Each structure stands twice: as C-alpha cells, then as structure tokens.
Amino acid sequence: MAEEAASEKGCEVKIGPPWLTKYEKARIVGIRALQIALGAPVLVKVKEGMNPVEIAEEELKRGVLPIIIVRWTPGGRYQEIPLRCLRLQP
C-alpha cells in the first residue's frame, strides 16, 4: 500500500496538462523511430510491413517506452514526468 501511494505521488503533474501534448508525442515518435531505424531493439511485436514510425507509435500506445518528459516554466522551474504518468490526448 505504501509503495502504491508513493508511486502515485511521483505521478502528480504540476506543470502543464495531465496528458501528452501533440508536440511531445511528435517528438517522442520521431526520436524513437530514428532509434529503431538505426537498429535499436524493438519493444513490441512487429507485424510484417511495419515501418519505424508505426512501430514507435505502437510502443507509445502500449506504454512500454521508459521515457521521462521534462516540462519547463518561463520562470526556470521544471518537472520531470515519467511517460507512464501521462495519458494520450483526450
């Protein structure tokens, strides 16, 4: 119980919306697709004919990417948010 409460506290989004913005999504998919194209291991089962962008989108949709989003304010404050704590846009 205490571990669950601690992990939920770590997921509190203080800066920006509680979902992944379209700009963050585009950057994640683009960077991950480049990694896959350059030979990085794939984290999901690949169907025949999938290109790196489709694979990256599937990894994002399934939530298997170990990525941390850093959001900044104009005042210089920032928050590091694990990708698993953000939901896709409504």
PEHUKA-V17374 format. One line per field, one symbol per residue. psi: psi as a letter, one per 20 degrees, with the letter a starting at -180 (. if undefined). burial: # if it has 24 or more other ideal C-beta (glycine too) atoms within 12 Angstrom, else .. Layout:
psi = ???
burial = ???
This chain:
psi = ghhghghhhijpohpaqjrprhggggggggghhggghjjqqqjrppqpjprhghgghggghikjpmqppopqrhiiqrpooqhiiqrqq.
burial = ............#......#...##..##..##..#.....#............##.###....#.#.#...........#.#.##....
